[in-house]
Amino acid sequence: MCTPILNQTTYEQVVKTVLSHLAEDLTLLFNESTGLHVHVGCGQGNSWTLDELKSIAKAVFLFEDAIDLMHAAHRTEENWMISSNRWNPAMQGSTTEGVIEVIEASLTEADFLNVVGNRKWFKYNFMTNAMYGTIEFRQSEAHGDPQKAVEWIKFISLFVSAALGAAKWEWKLWAGALGKEAIHTNPKPKRQLAYLSLPDAVWRRFGIPSHLRQLIPELYEEHQDRLHKAKMFQVFQEAAASAQSFIRKSTGG
């Protein structure tokens, strides 16, 4: 189902009305292949400039691990329909700072797409700019909750606006705060810890819910616990495999 082109003054009423009617009149069922895709443009008939695309791309690469916390697990991990833009070959082995530098160095929109992903099956599809003048945010799961849908769209709007207003030196500062290791060498729970080094003001500026700051340490502790249990199980298996077998001998009376 596709809506007509909506703007800041019309989308809320349309989304709430349509989803409310659907939920009242139909039984809504969702699976992992269904999603809420939101196209964000800069005015009907316009397209994003290369500099604007770069700014928005920096934001989605920088904050991806934090935004993942806003979604169901099946919309964040191992889902080929919404792959992480970070797994695009041009980004593999890069640090967050390196990603920002590569994006900024793009000279044409074609170069830019080769860096951030030149196919649609990413969480953030930048290819739609050439055809529709939009960027497609594909990550949100499908559901029948009108308010939840509206809140996601509000977040995207604030997020994009914040990205467009950020200075080049700020991207470098924020990327540096997230660490020097290559993204691929750090598991997500460890990467997410680095977001705690960013001030609350940065989170508010980009509209990322503050309660996620408390969630990140909890998820990291759970991750560490799983690693510990897996290691203990491995040690137990290795010990069991190498232990001698003993047969109790009966003694005569």
C-alpha positions in Angstrom: 0.0 0.0 0.0 1.4 3.4 -1.0 0.2 6.8 0.2 0.1 9.9 -2.1 2.9 12.4 -1.7 2.5 13.9 1.8 4.0 16.9 3.5 4.6 17.9 7.1 1.1 19.2 7.5 -0.8 16.3 6.0 1.1 13.0 6.8 0.0 12.6 10.4 -3.8 12.7 9.7 -3.5 10.5 6.6 -1.3 7.8 8.3 -3.5 7.7 11.4 -6.8 7.6 9.5 -5.7 4.8 7.1 -4.1 2.6 9.7 -7.0 3.1 12.1 -9.5 2.0 9.4 -7.4 -1.0 8.4 -7.2 -2.2 12.1 -10.9 -1.7 12.6 -12.1 -3.4 9.4 -9.5 -6.1 8.8 -7.4 -8.6 10.7 -3.8 -7.4 10.2 -1.0 -10.0 10.0 2.7 -9.2 9.6 5.8 -11.3 9.0 9.5 -10.5 8.8 9.2 -9.5 5.1 6.8 -6.6 5.7 7.9 -3.2 6.6 7.0 0.5 6.8 9.1 2.3 4.1 9.2 6.1 4.4 10.5 8.3 1.5 11.9 11.6 2.6 12.2 14.4 0.1 13.0 18.2 0.0 9.8 19.4 -1.7 7.8 18.0 -4.6 9.7 18.2 -7.8 13.1 18.7 -6.1 16.0 16.3 -5.6 18.6 16.2 -2.8 22.0 17.8 -3.8 25.2 15.8 -3.4 26.2 17.7 -0.3 22.8 17.0 1.3 23.1 13.3 0.4 26.5 13.3 2.1 25.2 14.9 5.2 22.3 12.4 5.6 24.5 9.5 4.8 27.0 10.5 7.5 24.2 10.6 10.0 22.8 7.1 9.1 26.2 5.5 9.1 27.2 7.3 12.4 24.0 6.5 14.3 23.0 3.2 12.8 23.8 1.0 15.8 21.8 3.4 18.1 18.8 3.5 15.7 18.8 -0.3 15.6 17.7 -0.2 19.2 14.5 1.4 18.1 13.5 -1.6 16.0 12.5 -5.3 16.4 15.4 -7.7 16.2 14.3 -9.1 12.8 14.7 -5.6 11.3 18.3 -5.2 12.4 20.1 -8.6 12.1 20.8 -10.8 9.1 17.9 -9.6 7.0 19.0 -9.4 3.4 16.0 -7.1 2.5 17.4 -4.4 4.8 21.1 -5.0 4.9 23.3 -2.6 6.8 24.8 0.0 4.4 28.1 -0.6 6.3 28.4 -4.0 4.6 28.7 -2.4 1.2 32.1 -3.6 -0.1 33.5 0.0 -0.2 33.1 0.3 3.5 34.4 -3.0 4.7 37.4 -2.7 7.0 36.7 1.0 7.7 36.6 2.8 11.0 33.7 5.2 11.6 36.0 8.1 10.9 37.1 6.4 7.7 33.5 6.0 6.6 32.9 9.8 7.1 36.0 10.6 5.1 35.1 8.3 2.2 31.6 9.7 2.0 32.9 13.3 2.0 35.4 12.5 -0.7 32.7 11.4 -3.2 32.8 13.8 -6.2 29.7 12.6 -8.0 26.4 11.0 -7.1 27.6 7.8 -8.9 30.7 7.8 -6.7 28.5 8.4 -3.6 26.2 5.5 -4.4 29.2 3.2 -4.9 30.2 4.1 -1.4 26.9 4.0 0.5 25.2 1.3 -1.6 24.0 1.2 -5.2 21.1 -1.2 -4.8 17.8 -0.9 -2.9 18.1 -3.7 -0.4 19.7 -1.5 2.3 18.2 0.0 5.4 18.7 3.4 3.7 18.1 3.4 0.0 19.8 6.5 -1.6 19.1 5.3 -5.2 15.6 6.7 -5.1 16.9 10.3 -5.3 17.6 10.0 -9.0 14.0 8.8 -9.7 11.9 10.4 -7.1 14.0 13.0 -5.3 13.8 11.1 -2.1 15.8 8.9 0.3 14.0 5.7 1.3 14.1 4.7 5.0 13.3 1.0 4.9 14.0 -0.3 8.3 10.9 0.0 10.3 8.8 -3.1 10.8 5.2 -3.3 9.7 2.5 -3.0 12.3 -1.0 -1.6 12.8 -0.2 1.1 15.4 -1.0 4.6 13.9 0.8 6.5 16.7 3.9 4.3 16.4 4.1 5.0 12.7 3.7 8.7 13.2 6.4 8.8 15.8 8.8 7.0 13.4 8.1 9.5 10.7 8.6 12.4 13.2 11.9 10.9 14.2 13.1 10.6 10.6 12.1 14.3 9.9 14.0 15.5 12.9 17.0 13.2 12.1 17.3 14.4 8.5 17.0 18.1 9.6 19.7 17.6 12.2 22.0 16.0 9.7 21.6 18.8 7.2 22.5 21.3 9.9 25.7 19.6 11.1 29.1 21.1 10.3 31.9 19.1 8.8 34.0 19.4 11.9 31.2 18.0 14.0 31.0 14.8 12.0 34.7 14.3 12.6 34.4 14.9 16.3 31.4 12.5 16.7 33.1 9.8 14.6 36.3 10.1 16.7 34.2 9.6 19.9 33.0 6.2 18.6 36.5 4.7 18.6 39.4 3.9 16.2 38.7 0.2 15.5 37.3 -1.0 12.2 33.5 -1.4 12.4 33.8 -5.1 11.3 36.2 -6.0 14.1 33.8 -4.8 16.9 30.6 -6.7 17.8 27.6 -4.5 17.9 27.1 -4.5 21.7 30.7 -3.1 22.1 30.2 -0.6 19.3 27.0 0.6 21.0 28.8 1.3 24.2 30.7 4.1 22.4 27.5 6.1 21.9 27.6 6.8 25.6 30.6 9.0 25.0 28.4 11.3 22.9 26.7 14.1 25.0 23.0 13.9 25.7 22.7 17.1 23.6 23.7 15.2 20.5 21.2 12.5 21.1 18.4 15.1 21.6 19.6 17.0 18.5 19.1 13.9 16.3 15.9 12.8 18.0 17.3 9.5 19.3 15.2 8.5 22.4 17.2 9.1 25.6 16.0 5.9 27.3 18.2 3.9 24.9 21.2 5.2 26.8 20.2 3.1 29.8 19.4 0.1 27.5 22.9 0.0 25.9 24.8 -1.1 29.1 22.2 -3.8 29.8 22.5 -5.2 26.3 26.3 -5.2 26.6 26.2 -7.1 29.9 23.9 -9.7 28.3 26.3 -10.0 25.5 29.2 -10.5 27.8 27.3 -13.1 29.8 26.5 -15.0 26.6 30.2 -15.0 25.6 31.2 -16.2 29.1 28.7 -19.1 29.0 29.8 -20.1 25.5 33.4 -20.1 26.6 32.6 -22.2 29.7 30.7 -24.7 27.6 33.6 -25.0 25.2 36.0 -25.6 28.1 33.7 -28.2 29.5 33.4 -30.0 26.1 37.2 -30.0 25.7 37.7 -31.3 29.2 35.1 -34.1 28.7 36.7 -35.1 25.4 40.2 -35.5 26.9 39.2 -37.0 30.2 40.0 -40.7 30.8 37.2 -43.2 31.0 37.0 -45.0 34.3 35.2 -48.3 34.9 34.3 -49.1 38.5 35.5 -52.6 39.3 33.5 -54.7 41.6 35.2 -56.1 44.6 34.6 -59.7 45.8 33.3 -60.2 49.3 
